[in-house]
Amino acid sequence: MQERQLIFESVLPSELDPARYSKPVIDGIEQALTVTCTDGKTVTHNPAEPKVAPSIKDDFDDDELVAFAENLENISPEELERRAKKKERPNNPLFKYRRGVLSVSDLSAQIWCEQQLYYKFLYPFVLNDEGEIKRVDDKPHMLCGTALHLERELEIQTKVSIECKTREDSYGVRLLNMVQGINGLLTWNKPNERYITREMPIFGNMYGGKLYFRGIIDEINYDPRTHQLEVVEFKTRASKTAPKPQQTYTHEVQVNIYRTLLDELIQGQVDKSLYFERFNLQPSTPLCEAVRNEYKERGFPDINTLENAFDLLMKLTFRMPTITTNGAIEYILQSDATWKHRKEFQRDEKHLQDLLIKSEPFWLGTREPEGVDIEDAFKCQWCDYGEICAWREEKANEFSRKKKRLN
């Protein structure tokens, strides 16, 4: 039986927590947000009272100068620097909505319906029948899936929280989870048993492309008899019916991206400077004592900066044997986690490359978002944006025009 692993999660100060950007705002005023918990209950988060600095109006006569001075006085130097950097970024979906780094699930959502994904960027909150503002993805079946993912993770791992002081600290924790997972594989001493690790972060720009990805691999297992890795993605089902081909296709793409990113990591095809650039990190910033101590306890006493942690990860992956990564999807029934359906498949690298070429122009802002083809119109019945969808309206008008010509 494999020993329990530790999985580390970073706890950031509220002013650095990325969740602070994901709040509903109407006419510049933050609104209360209702969130559904995994037990089905709802909690309403009310906005904090805004802090208003004393006016400096008496020091100036010109109204425009007063407005400028008041704004300048209330903005921290860090915020001014952040705004200056933001102005330098390209004004395209990749940087406007994802700050230069896509999650792997962004691409699978794009494959499902690019137009829907774009609407989620524009309108991430919805008003329900009870008059509550909720995130558009705050749905019972999604929360159930999250709970089952956590349950699966905790079968072999124990969560440990680390108090972080900087963003560099939090990324040091992410690299620590990667270091621990890979080092566990390298030191595995049970030749007849598979090594398993779960929830391992991954990153990179596949094939040296312009899109940079981050993600979390649900499971990696290693067979010491064949020296092969398998990447496994967990998905949940509301019923025992097989998922539609369009659904399994997006899941397969997701797994294949993970496999490619993992292979490129193992082969050392990772650009260190691009990693720090895309995540907007300072490689030489000292890690806080709490993060450094966790590295020391894992047997790595010389990790003082994020760059040290990155170099350690590259050193460990270089020691890994030549490995062929396989892919699989495991479907679990939400009402009965003992019911499972497993699908294994081969990787089509040419298809993945073509898919990236097709997807890239949307993210780089060189073409408008596109909706689904007519044969995939069934997807629209579950979409929250059906009433405002310009693509759907355009296709309906197109169909109407064709029908008139035939008559």
KAFENFEN-V507813 format. One record per residue. N is the residue number from 1. PHI is phi in whole degrees, 0 to 359 (NA if undefined). OMEGA is omega in radians with two decimals (* if undefined). D_FIRST is the distance of its C-alpha to the first C-alpha in Angstrom with 1 decimal. Layout:
N,PHI,OMEGA,D_FIRST + N,PHI,OMEGA,D_FIRST
//
This chain:
1,NA,-3.13,0.0 + 2,288,3.10,3.8 + 3,294,3.12,6.5 + 4,293,3.10,9.2 + 5,261,3.00,12.0 + 6,260,3.02,15.7 + 7,238,-3.01,18.1 + 8,260,3.06,21.7 + 9,233,-3.10,24.7 + 10,273,3.06,28.3 + 11,244,-3.08,30.9 + 12,264,2.98,34.4 + 13,302,-3.05,37.8 + 14,304,-3.10,39.5 + 15,287,3.10,42.1 + 16,252,-3.10,39.4 + 17,292,-3.14,37.3 + 18,302,-3.10,37.6 + 19,296,-3.12,37.9 + 20,294,3.13,41.3 + 21,275,-3.03,42.7 + 22,261,-3.11,41.5 + 23,225,3.14,44.1 + 24,286,-3.13,46.9 + 25,230,3.09,50.3 + 26,238,-3.11,53.6 + 27,52,3.09,56.8 + 28,80,-3.11,55.1 + 29,247,3.13,53.9 + 30,293,-3.11,50.3 + 31,254,3.05,49.5 + 32,293,-3.13,47.2 + 33,241,3.10,43.9 + 34,265,-3.09,42.2 + 35,239,3.08,38.4 + 36,271,3.11,36.3 + 37,274,-3.10,33.2 + 38,293,3.10,30.0 + 39,272,3.09,31.3 + 40,94,-3.14,34.4 + 41,280,3.14,36.7 + 42,248,3.11,38.9 + 43,231,3.13,39.7 + 44,257,3.11,42.8 + 45,262,3.13,42.8 + 46,272,-3.12,46.4 + 47,293,3.11,47.6 + 48,288,3.11,48.3 + 49,295,3.14,52.0 + 50,293,3.09,53.3 + 51,269,-3.09,54.6 + 52,252,3.13,58.1 + 53,283,3.11,59.7 + 54,299,-3.10,63.4 + 55,290,3.07,65.9 + 56,246,-3.05,67.8 + 57,301,-3.07,70.4 + 58,294,-3.09,73.3 + 59,275,-3.06,72.7 + 60,225,3.09,73.5 + 61,255,-3.07,76.2 + 62,281,-3.08,74.8 + 63,299,-3.13,72.6 + 64,294,3.12,70.4 + 65,293,3.09,70.1 + 66,300,-3.12,69.1 + 67,299,-3.14,66.3 + 68,296,-3.10,65.0 + 69,294,3.12,65.2 + 70,298,3.12,63.4 + 71,297,-3.10,60.5 + 72,296,-3.10,60.3 + 73,293,-3.06,60.4 + 74,270,-3.12,57.4 + 75,255,-3.14,55.2 + 76,287,3.09,53.0 + 77,302,3.13,53.2 + 78,297,-3.13,49.5 + 79,291,3.10,50.4 + 80,297,3.11,53.4 + 81,294,3.13,51.4 + 82,297,3.13,48.9 + 83,295,3.12,51.7 + 84,296,3.11,53.3 + 85,294,-3.12,50.1 + 86,298,-3.14,49.8 + 87,294,-3.12,53.4 + 88,281,-3.09,52.4 + 89,285,3.06,49.7 + 90,297,-3.14,50.5 + 91,268,3.10,51.4 + 92,230,-3.09,49.1 + 93,305,-3.12,46.2 + 94,301,-3.11,43.6 + 95,266,-3.11,44.9 + 96,292,-3.07,46.7 + 97,251,-3.07,43.7 + 98,232,3.04,40.6 + 99,53,3.02,42.0 + 100,91,-3.12,41.4 + 101,227,3.12,37.7 + 102,267,2.92,36.4 + 103,278,3.13,33.1 + 104,300,3.13,31.7 + 105,293,3.05,32.2 + 106,299,-3.11,35.9 + 107,290,3.11,36.3 + 108,293,3.06,34.7 + 109,292,3.10,37.0 + 110,296,3.13,39.9 + 111,294,3.14,39.3 + 112,296,3.05,39.3 + 113,195,-3.11,42.6 + 114,295,3.14,43.9 + 115,296,3.11,46.7 + 116,298,3.12,44.4 + 117,301,-3.13,42.3 + 118,295,3.10,45.6 + 119,296,3.11,46.7 + 120,296,3.06,43.4 + 121,293,-3.09,44.4 + 122,285,-3.04,47.9 + 123,229,-3.09,47.2 + 124,285,-3.11,43.7 + 125,238,3.10,44.8 + 126,230,3.08,46.4 + 127,258,-3.10,48.5 + 128,275,-3.07,47.3 + 129,296,3.14,49.7 + 130,272,3.13,49.3 + 131,81,-3.14,50.6 + 132,264,3.05,47.4 + 133,270,-3.12,46.3 + 134,226,3.01,42.7 + 135,293,-3.03,40.7 + 136,296,3.14,41.1 + 137,268,3.14,37.4 + 138,279,-3.08,36.9 + 139,232,-3.06,36.3 + 140,306,-3.07,34.3 + 141,292,3.10,32.3 + 142,289,3.11,31.4 + 143,295,3.09,30.3 + 144,296,3.10,28.2 + 145,298,3.11,26.5 + 146,298,-3.14,25.9 + 147,296,3.13,24.4 + 148,291,3.07,21.9 + 149,299,-3.14,21.0 + 150,296,3.13,20.3 + 151,300,3.13,18.3 + 152,295,3.14,16.1 + 153,299,-3.06,15.9 + 154,283,3.03,14.9 + 155,297,-3.08,11.9 + 156,235,-3.05,10.0 + 157,230,3.05,13.0 + 158,240,-3.12,15.6 + 159,281,3.07,19.2 + 160,231,3.14,21.5 + 161,271,3.11,25.3 + 162,237,3.11,27.5 + 163,288,-3.11,31.2 + 164,251,3.14,33.0 + 165,247,-3.11,36.7 + 166,225,3.05,37.3 + 167,298,3.11,36.1 + 168,299,3.08,35.2 + 169,300,-3.09,32.8 + 170,295,3.09,31.1 + 171,285,3.01,30.8 + 172,297,3.09,29.4 + 173,291,3.11,26.5 + 174,298,3.12,26.0 + 175,294,3.10,26.0 + 176,299,3.09,23.6 + 177,296,3.09,21.0 + 178,291,3.13,21.7 + 179,301,-3.10,21.6 + 180,295,-3.14,18.3 + 181,297,-3.12,16.7 + 182,287,3.11,18.5 + 183,296,3.08,18.0 + 184,298,3.10,14.2 + 185,292,-3.09,14.8 + 186,294,-3.09,17.4 + 187,259,-3.12,15.4 + 188,296,-3.04,12.2 + 189,239,3.10,12.1 + 190,242,-2.97,9.8 + 191,295,-3.11,12.7 + 192,252,-3.14,11.4 + 193,235,3.09,8.6 + 194,285,2.99,9.9 + 195,265,-3.11,9.9 + 196,233,2.95,10.8 + 197,226,-3.08,13.2 + 198,230,3.09,15.6 + 199,57,3.13,19.2 + 200,264,3.10,20.3 + 201,296,3.10,24.1 + 202,210,-3.12,26.3 + 203,202,3.05,30.0 + 204,144,3.05,32.9 + 205,244,-3.04,36.0 + 206,301,3.08,35.3 + 207,57,3.13,37.7 + 208,68,-3.09,39.6 + 209,285,-3.10,41.0 + 210,275,-3.14,42.6 + 211,265,3.13,39.8 + 212,254,-3.03,37.1 + 213,240,2.94,33.8 + 214,226,3.12,31.0 + 215,187,3.09,28.0 + 216,234,3.12,24.4 + 217,278,-3.09,21.9 + 218,300,-3.14,19.8 + 219,208,2.94,16.9 + 220,237,3.03,16.6 + 221,236,-3.02,14.1 + 222,238,3.10,14.6 + 223,258,-3.09,14.6 + 224,294,3.14,15.2 + 225,284,-3.12,17.0 + 226,249,-3.07,19.6 + 227,55,3.13,19.5 + 228,241,3.04,19.8 + 229,261,3.02,18.9 + 230,234,3.07,19.0 + 231,261,-3.07,20.4 + 232,240,3.08,19.7 + 233,250,3.10,22.1 + 234,267,3.04,21.7 + 235,227,3.14,24.9 + 236,251,-3.13,26.0 + 237,234,3.09,28.7 + 238,279,3.13,31.2 + 239,218,-3.11,31.8 + 240,278,3.11,30.4 + 241,292,3.14,33.1 + 242,293,3.10,32.2 + 243,295,3.12,32.9 + 244,295,3.12,36.2 + 245,306,-3.14,36.3 + 246,295,3.12,37.5 + 247,285,-3.14,34.4 + 248,297,3.13,31.9 + 249,297,3.13,34.0 + 250,296,3.12,33.6 + 251,293,3.12,29.8 + 252,295,3.11,29.8 + 253,299,3.14,32.0 + 254,301,3.13,29.6 + 255,296,-3.11,26.6 + 256,294,3.05,29.0 + 257,294,3.10,30.1 + 258,301,-3.13,26.6 + 259,298,-3.12,26.1 + 260,293,3.11,29.5 + 261,298,3.13,29.0 + 262,293,3.11,25.6 + 263,300,-3.13,27.4 + 264,293,3.07,30.3 + 265,296,-3.12,28.2 + 266,298,-3.11,26.6 + 267,276,3.11,30.1 + 268,75,-3.12,31.6 + 269,270,-3.13,33.9 + 270,231,-3.13,33.9 + 271,271,-3.08,37.1 + 272,296,-3.11,36.5 + 273,295,3.12,39.9 + 274,292,3.09,39.5 + 275,302,-3.12,36.2 + 276,291,3.14,38.1 + 277,291,-3.07,41.2 + 278,293,3.13,39.6 + 279,272,3.09,37.6 + 280,56,-3.07,40.7 + 281,240,3.07,39.0 + 282,260,-3.02,40.5 + 283,297,-3.06,38.4 + 284,268,3.12,40.0 + 285,296,-3.14,39.6 + 286,297,3.06,37.8 + 287,284,3.14,34.5 + 288,291,-3.06,34.6 + 289,300,-3.11,33.3 + 290,299,3.13,30.3 + 291,289,3.13,29.0 + 292,301,-3.12,29.8 + 293,296,3.12,28.0 + 294,294,3.06,24.7 + 295,296,3.13,25.2 + 296,300,-3.12,26.0 + 297,294,3.09,22.9 + 298,273,3.11,20.8 + 299,97,-3.14,23.0 + 300,234,-3.00,25.8 + 301,281,-3.01,28.9 + 302,258,-3.14,31.6 + 303,264,-3.10,30.9 + 304,246,-3.13,34.1 + 305,229,3.11,35.0 + 306,295,3.11,33.6 + 307,296,3.06,34.9 + 308,302,-3.12,32.9 + 309,295,3.12,29.7 + 310,297,-3.13,30.7 + 311,297,3.09,31.5 + 312,297,3.12,28.2 + 313,301,3.13,26.4 + 314,296,3.13,28.8 + 315,296,-3.13,28.2 + 316,290,-3.12,24.4 + 317,294,3.10,24.9 + 318,296,-3.12,27.5 + 319,277,-3.11,25.0 + 320,289,3.13,22.8 + 321,291,3.06,23.4 + 322,296,-2.97,25.7 + 323,230,3.00,23.6 + 324,261,-3.13,24.7 + 325,269,3.04,23.4 + 326,259,-3.11,23.1 + 327,229,3.10,23.5 + 328,207,3.03,22.5 + 329,240,3.06,23.3 + 330,245,3.09,21.4 + 331,266,-3.12,23.9 + 332,239,3.12,22.9 + 333,284,-3.09,25.5 + 334,297,-3.10,26.5 + 335,273,-3.12,27.5 + 336,204,-3.04,24.4 + 337,292,3.10,21.1 + 338,282,3.10,19.8 + 339,277,-3.10,22.6 + 340,223,3.03,21.7 + 341,228,-3.04,23.8 + 342,244,3.10,22.6 + 343,229,3.08,25.1 + 344,253,-3.08,24.7 + 345,203,3.13,27.7 + 346,270,3.12,29.4 + 347,267,3.05,30.7 + 348,252,-3.02,34.5 + 349,294,3.13,35.3 + 350,298,3.14,39.0 + 351,296,-3.14,38.7 + 352,295,3.10,36.6 + 353,296,3.11,39.3 + 354,297,3.14,42.1 + 355,296,3.11,40.4 + 356,295,3.11,40.3 + 357,298,3.13,43.9 + 358,289,-3.07,44.9 + 359,280,-2.99,43.0 + 360,304,-3.07,44.2 + 361,302,3.11,47.8 + 362,298,-3.10,47.0 + 363,291,-3.14,45.0 + 364,273,3.04,47.6 + 365,78,-3.13,50.3 + 366,264,2.98,52.3 + 367,210,-3.13,52.2 + 368,283,3.10,52.0 + 369,295,3.13,49.1 + 370,241,3.09,49.1 + 371,269,-3.06,48.1 + 372,276,3.02,46.8 + 373,284,-3.04,48.8 + 374,300,-3.13,50.6 + 375,288,3.10,48.0 + 376,253,-3.08,45.3 + 377,296,3.11,47.6 + 378,300,3.14,45.3 + 379,297,-3.06,43.2 + 380,295,-3.08,46.2 + 381,292,3.12,45.9 + 382,255,-3.03,42.8 + 383,274,3.13,44.2 + 384,282,-3.02,45.3 + 385,248,-3.09,48.1 + 386,304,-3.07,49.9 + 387,288,-3.10,53.1 + 388,246,-2.99,53.5 + 389,289,3.14,52.1 + 390,291,3.13,54.8 + 391,296,-3.13,53.1 + 392,296,3.12,53.0 + 393,296,3.14,56.7 + 394,297,-3.14,57.6 + 395,292,3.11,56.1 + 396,295,3.11,57.8 + 397,293,3.12,61.1 + 398,296,3.11,60.5 + 399,296,3.14,59.9 + 400,296,3.12,63.1 + 401,295,3.11,65.2 + 402,296,-3.13,64.0 + 403,296,3.13,64.8 + 404,294,-3.14,68.3 + 405,294,3.13,69.0 + 406,292,3.14,68.1 + 407,280,*,70.5
//
